[in-house]
Amino acid sequence: MAVEVKNSAVRIFLVAFAILVVAGAVVFHLTKIQWTQGAHYRKLASQNTVKLFEIKANKGNIYSADGSLLATTVPNYNFHFDAMAASPDDFNEFIKPFADSLHEIIGKPAAEFENNIRKARAQKNRYYLIARNLTHKQFRRIKRLPLSNGFTIPPDNVRKHPMGRIAERTIGYVRKNPDSTLEGKGIEFAFRRYLNGKDGKVLKQKIAQNQWKPIRDINEVEPHDGYDVISTIDVYIQDIAHHALLKQLNEYEADHGCVVVMETKTGYIKAIANLAKASDGSYYEANNFAIMEAHEPGSTYKLADMMALLEDKKLDTTAIFDTHGGKIEIYGKSVVDSHQKAEKMTLAKGFEISSNTVMVQAVNNNYRNNPTAFVKHLQDFGLTKPLGIALQGEGIPAVPLPGTKNWSAISLPWMAFGYGVTITPLQTLTFYNAVANNGEMVKPQFVSEIKEYNKTIKRFPKQVMNPKICSAATLAKVKAIMKNVVKFGTAKDLYSKEFSMAGKTGTAQANYATNGGADKYYISSFVGYFPAENPKYSCIVVVHKPKTTGNNYYGADVAGPVFKRVAQKIFTDAPTTNEIANVNKPIAKQDLAYNAYDKKLQDQKNILPNLKGMAGMDAVALLENWGLKVKVNGIGKVKAQSIPAGTSVHKNTFISLALF
């Protein structure tokens, strides 16, 4: 018995000793790991439970000069449903009303929602996608639904243009490439350092089910929201320019075109539209042709001829030239007038009717022995280099230089009527604007101010590129000639005694040297300013590839009406300072007619007409005169009306108009 007790004691001792050895080994290894690899594992544990999260800064807005919102950021939501979050009782009780509500909010069939959610629960899916790109309003409604605690809602910020596609290419965009570099266009890209703001950082700790909560009440780095950018665009002028251009493009079935309106004294761009034909025949805001597309300008370049000749006192405007029947030969190449007629005329008249033969003779006769002097004037006029505007993608002018491989015997005479050189519409406009601005050339600008709420962070005052491009005497003469272009010359059909304009027409051939001329087409343009006596705005219109049937593809026919429409609307809507004598004197016959008409209006019911296709501003004026309350969505012409045509309406009735 004693032996058995002794043996048991030995076994217990041996087991205890073994446990002690194992425990010692464990302690030894834990101590070793603690000292040798502890820092690594502590860091790994911290990374798995504590992490820095990025707090996205709110991007700034882009506004028009008149305060309209052109670009803003709105949250779009992708809804993912945690099908396992609700208890079985709650899930079974609320799944049907939940699906019915989703149908009302999102639009898909309720049965489809219910079946898919039940399937997700059966598969234990904790991240089932319900819908993409939902608005904040939809999000708020869904948050109030039963089972909404089963949603995880990561919002995506999406850039929206509340005014539709107005100046879309100039507003621009920013996008991130797969390699994290940024690319973009327009104001969004050029002013991104102001708009984007600075993201913040917050330290969060993992708690459960991939849920994270902030460790403390303050952020590691506070986000700084982006600043607002105030553009120079005037929505009213933009609307006029856009629709005037669109009308001409449709009428002439043109490929594409652009229009730019600039404030003369500041260089602020008040409107810019760039429209191209889509495959279905409609037109949309495409590439920023006004900024990027350099092409041969044709006759609008003749202003440089006239100014160079006058500055050097080579000729006066009264110098006489023979058109030689509207066709001359220069080094074996023909220079032809659009209207071939044998006559003699002054240099001024040659400019006014855009005679190629007159302008080519004037330039070639006076500069062929010293072409460098002529090119020097082009440089002084700012026609040989980019403007250096803030927006990306500006086209580069091309002018052949004497003594280089690009120069030939016909370079000088071809320049005289706008061939062999290339220039963008905005660069041409800047040159003409300098004439309108008494010789001071200012840089075109698209942004006037950077703001943080009501605080101005940065202003962009006018930038003078050249304080005087030519003498006052030359300016006076070319201004008078450009008035006569509209009054007596190629643009005489645009003339109106109600408001004055000055400018120059242009009709250039393109692709004339390829495929034997079979691919030739025309570029029609008009550039100038208004009012002619005290210019407030300058404007250029360029239309590519108008139809040639009817032989009315010239600048005055295609581009000129767009210019006139812009000038006319601005003149018409601006208050006049003219005073008319006895304007308030009553006229008995007129009062009688007015009273009879007013009584007729009061007696009849207001029957709502079909407003589709009517200009938005005209439709609003009509309806408000009837006493209706009008809500407008969009810009342009009426696309739809909430009350059908033929309905009898009464004062204070609400009506909604959708414009496009």
Secondary structure as UniProt FT lines:
FT   HELIX           2..36
FT   HELIX           38..49
FT   STRAND          50..55
FT   STRAND          62..63
FT   TURN            65..66
FT   STRAND          69..81
FT   TURN            83..84
FT   HELIX           88..106
FT   HELIX           110..122
FT   TURN            123..124
FT   STRAND          128..134
FT   HELIX           136..143
FT   TURN            146..147
FT   HELIX           148..150
FT   STRAND          151..152
FT   STRAND          155..160
FT   TURN            162..167
FT   HELIX           168..171
FT   STRAND          173..176
FT   TURN            178..179
FT   STRAND          182..185
FT   HELIX           186..190
FT   HELIX           192..195
FT   STRAND          200..208
FT   TURN            209..210
FT   STRAND          211..214
FT   STRAND          228..231
FT   HELIX           235..252
FT   STRAND          256..263
FT   TURN            264..266
FT   STRAND          268..277
FT   TURN            279..280
FT   STRAND          283..285
FT   HELIX           289..292
FT   HELIX           298..301
FT   HELIX           302..311
FT   TURN            312..313
FT   TURN            317..318
FT   STRAND          320..322
FT   HELIX           324..326
FT   STRAND          327..330
FT   TURN            331..332
FT   STRAND          333..336
FT   STRAND          344..346
FT   HELIX           347..352
FT   TURN            353..354
FT   HELIX           356..367
FT   TURN            368..369
FT   HELIX           371..380
FT   TURN            381..382
FT   TURN            402..403
FT   TURN            405..406
FT   TURN            409..410
FT   HELIX           411..416
FT   TURN            417..418
FT   STRAND          422..423
FT   HELIX           425..436
FT   TURN            437..439
FT   STRAND          441..442
FT   STRAND          447..452
FT   TURN            453..454
FT   STRAND          455..459
FT   STRAND          464..466
FT   HELIX           472..487
FT   TURN            490..491
FT   HELIX           492..494
FT   TURN            497..498
FT   STRAND          502..510
FT   TURN            512..513
FT   HELIX           515..517
FT   TURN            518..519
FT   STRAND          521..530
FT   STRAND          537..544
FT   HELIX           549..551
FT   HELIX           555..558
FT   HELIX           560..573
FT   TURN            581..584
FT   HELIX           588..603
FT   STRAND          606..607
FT   TURN            612..613
FT   HELIX           616..625
FT   TURN            626..627
FT   STRAND          629..633
FT   STRAND          637..641
FT   TURN            645..646
FT   STRAND          648..649
FT   TURN            651..652
FT   STRAND          654..659
//
